[in-house]
Amino acid sequence: MGKRQIVSDSDFGQIVISTRDTAKGISMRPKEDGLYVTAPSCATLKAVMGVVEKYRSRLLDAFSKLLRPRITEGYTIEAECFQLCLKKSPLKHFTMSVEEGGVCIHYPASTDFSSSETQSLLAAAIDGALKKMAMQYLPQRLNFLSKKVGLSFSAVRVSGAHTRWGSCSSKKSISLSFYLMLLPSRLIDYVILHELAHTREMNHGAGFWSLLDRLADGNARLLDAELKKYRPFL
């Protein structure tokens, strides 16, 4: 039976080590709340930490991309398809409104932005606003592009995934991250076309890229390179 051990760490906050009889090697995955390690039951803590140290720099680079920037009084989002701002309010509680310039979160004058509770509340509010806008925009855009390129899908789901922009199952069900709303519209379309291409070509072989390049008017590689500059997270 496997065991679980948590080691405090100055870089990751915590390193969660799980041992399993079936594990054939040591695998490591950074998550928002720490580094998660899976190791064989016979592995010692010293051996596991030795592997962590060997790859620490690379793991920290991946971990830093998962960390959400702190939300402060002047926080704004100025994306092409989603705009958000924070405004001080005379009220004693948080409220949200949709204004001409986008979504606005109103916060009490007494708000402590250094509080983890405040950060969690605001992050949840922003994600909620993103999801609401994404539910209105992404399925509609997917339907439009599906008909335009002649590739059908079976279902669509809008998720909060921040490890990938989208996915397509073998049953042609497409999932799109609501963080897509933070991208330029051309990249939103590119991700949607990418997933539509998977309804015909499930892997990333030559056939897939040939199809996607036709769908993207010959710009698939350029758009893919541009997309890599962004991450599905705030």
PyMOL commands that set and color helices and strands:
alter all, ss='L'
color gray80, all
select helices_A, chain A and resi 45-54+56-64+116-149+178-182+185-198+206-215+220-227
alter helices_A, ss='H'
color red, helices_A
select strands_A, chain A and resi 4-9+13-20+27-31+34-40+76-78+83-89+95-99+102-108+155-159+166-168+173-177
alter strands_A, ss='S'
color yellow, strands_A
deselect
rebuild
show_as cartoon
